[in-house]
Amino acid sequence: MLQSRRLSHFQSMHLGAAIGLALLLAARPAAAAAPQPGQKAPVFSLKTIDKGDARTLDTLGKGKLATAVVFLSCKCPWVVKARGPLADLVKQYGGKVQFVGVNSNQNESADDIKADAAQNFAFPMLRDEGSKVADLYGAERTPEIFLVDPAGIVRYHGGLDDLGAALGELTAGKPVTKAATKSLGCSIKRKS
């Protein structure tokens, strides 16, 4: 008899914890699904980490064939590995494509992001307080890239490995053959 009461008490404790967790998760807004190639990219306005200038998706790529929205981190080893190849792509396509970094990691300080961006990236770095833009884009990893055309349509979503081919096709006026790929890297650190 005592044994069944303990089990019942144990079960009720777990049920209470499960209900509490469900309520907590329901209270937090869920991240949107990532816009797929061919779909409209969410518009945003963020400030640059160095000067605090407001930048929007609409104005970033003005006069360019596309904007590469690159979710980055100053602490992720995958991003450290990607710095050289990304710099090469910026040199090759920077005249035709506007690159912009977005740091959505809530565990990275503005000073660390600013120092990393100044040292490693030849394009604007934007700070995404509260991971709002990462949530709009459904971005999960660093580095993760969305290539957006002037009409605001996503033409590529994925990792750095296939970005060069996508940029080559897009800047040549061709459709992007491999428009969606898997991005490998560190998870974006959101506040819970």
Secondary structure, DSSP 8 states (H G I E B T S, - for coil): -HHHHHHHHHHHHHHHHHHHHHHHHHHS--------TTSB----EEEETTT--EEEHHHHTTTSSEEEEEEE-SS-HHHHHHHHHHHHHHHHHTTTEEEEEEE--TTS-HHHHHHHHHHH-SS-EEE-GGGHHHHHHT--EESEEEEE-TTSBEEEEE-STTHHHHHHHHHTT---SS-B----SEE-----
